[in-house]
Amino acid sequence: MFTDQSVQVKPDTRNHKGFFVQDASYKFMGIDQSGWALICIDDATCHYVDPDNLQDFEEQFEA
């Protein structure tokens, strides 16, 4: 759907475990059934975050 799009996280974003997420460019992989957005820096580093914490998420994906 919207996978493989480049996104940024807002400052002080935490993942689903409560840990801060590094401020970097991520690849948006999708949203799971529970509503968390999966974002990855590379093949080994991924995080589940609240979709509201993605920069320009609505503007990139509304059409």
Residue frames relative to the residue before (quaternion, step in Angstrom):
aa qw qx qy qz dx dy dz
M 1.0000 0.0000 0.0000 0.0000 0.00 0.00 0.00
F 0.8030 -0.0880 0.0864 0.5831 3.61 0.31 -1.24
T 0.3307 0.7928 -0.4721 0.1984 3.57 1.19 0.28
D 0.8090 0.3009 -0.2481 0.4397 3.49 -1.37 0.42
Q 0.4524 0.6485 -0.4781 0.3822 3.59 1.16 0.54
S 0.4186 -0.6933 0.5259 0.2600 3.57 -1.06 0.72
V 0.0111 0.7970 -0.6017 0.0502 3.57 -0.86 1.02
Q 0.2991 -0.7034 0.6122 0.2027 3.55 -1.33 0.34
V 0.3553 -0.7066 0.5586 0.2498 3.58 -1.19 0.45
K 0.5204 -0.6130 0.4911 0.3351 3.56 -1.18 0.57
P 0.6353 -0.5296 0.3842 0.4102 3.61 -1.18 0.47
D 0.8401 0.1825 -0.1735 0.4804 3.57 -1.16 0.75
T 0.2980 0.7489 -0.5291 0.2651 3.60 1.10 0.64
R 0.1604 -0.7703 0.6123 0.0777 3.54 -1.05 0.88
N 0.4528 -0.6708 0.5113 0.2890 3.55 -1.17 0.57
H 0.7455 -0.4230 0.2758 0.4350 3.58 -1.27 0.00
K 0.6652 0.4701 -0.3029 0.4947 3.60 1.25 -0.26
G 0.5906 -0.6105 0.3518 0.3935 3.60 1.28 -0.03
F 0.5480 0.6093 -0.4004 0.4100 3.59 1.26 0.07
F 0.5378 -0.6169 0.4638 0.3392 3.56 -1.10 0.71
V 0.3168 -0.7297 0.5815 0.1704 3.54 -1.12 0.81
Q 0.5374 -0.6380 0.4559 0.3104 3.56 -0.96 0.92
D 0.4242 -0.6819 0.5365 0.2594 3.55 -1.01 0.89
A 0.3208 0.7273 -0.5296 0.2959 3.57 -0.25 1.30
S 0.5557 -0.5534 0.4777 0.3959 3.53 -1.32 -0.05
Y 0.1076 -0.8084 0.5786 0.0114 3.56 -0.81 1.06
K 0.3959 -0.6537 0.5769 0.2883 3.52 -1.31 0.32
F 0.3345 -0.7391 0.5534 0.1889 3.57 -0.74 1.08
M 0.1963 -0.8245 0.5263 0.0688 3.56 -0.62 1.18
G 0.7032 -0.4071 0.2756 0.5137 3.58 1.17 -0.47
I 0.4232 -0.6587 0.5540 0.2830 3.54 -1.38 -0.02
D 0.3591 -0.7506 0.5137 0.2092 3.58 -0.80 1.01
Q 0.7382 -0.4432 0.2878 0.4193 3.56 -1.31 0.15
S 0.6851 0.4730 -0.2907 0.4715 3.60 1.11 -0.55
G 0.6165 -0.6031 0.3221 0.3905 3.60 1.29 0.03
W 0.5255 0.6191 -0.4241 0.4008 3.61 1.23 0.06
A 0.3586 -0.7027 0.5715 0.2258 3.58 -1.09 0.77
L 0.2522 -0.7487 0.5943 0.1504 3.58 -0.93 0.92
I 0.0132 0.7845 -0.6176 0.0546 3.55 -0.77 1.14
C 0.1152 -0.8054 0.5806 0.0314 3.57 -1.07 0.78
I 0.3619 -0.6851 0.5855 0.2384 3.55 -1.15 0.72
D 0.7744 -0.0690 0.0873 0.6228 3.56 1.01 -0.91
D 0.7605 -0.3848 0.2581 0.4550 3.58 -1.25 -0.18
A 0.7448 0.4116 -0.2141 0.4795 3.59 1.17 -0.51
T 0.7582 0.3553 -0.1829 0.5152 3.61 1.18 -0.43
C 0.1744 0.7750 -0.5809 0.1775 3.54 -0.33 1.32
H 0.1247 -0.7813 0.6088 0.0579 3.56 -1.23 0.54
Y 0.2929 -0.6746 0.6378 0.2288 3.51 -1.30 0.49
V 0.0381 0.8001 -0.5946 0.0703 3.57 -0.76 1.08
D 0.6031 -0.5165 0.4541 0.4042 3.53 -1.33 0.26
P 0.4917 -0.6825 0.4471 0.3043 3.65 -0.73 0.97
D 0.5945 0.5777 -0.3608 0.4273 3.61 1.16 -0.52
N 0.6599 0.5103 -0.3057 0.4590 3.61 1.22 -0.35
L 0.5413 0.5904 -0.4162 0.4303 3.58 1.24 0.18
Q 0.4713 -0.6864 0.4856 0.2664 3.56 -0.88 0.99
D 0.8650 0.0246 -0.0375 0.4998 3.56 -0.96 0.93
F 0.2090 0.8149 -0.5163 0.1603 3.59 1.15 0.55
E 0.7056 0.4656 -0.2821 0.4537 3.59 0.77 -1.00
E 0.6653 0.5107 -0.3152 0.4441 3.58 0.92 -0.86
Q 0.6710 0.5070 -0.3074 0.4452 3.61 1.00 -0.76
F 0.8060 0.3495 -0.1450 0.4553 3.55 0.95 -0.86
E 0.5879 0.5335 -0.4004 0.4576 3.61 1.18 -0.03
A 0.1903 0.7692 -0.5933 0.1419 3.54 -0.93 0.88
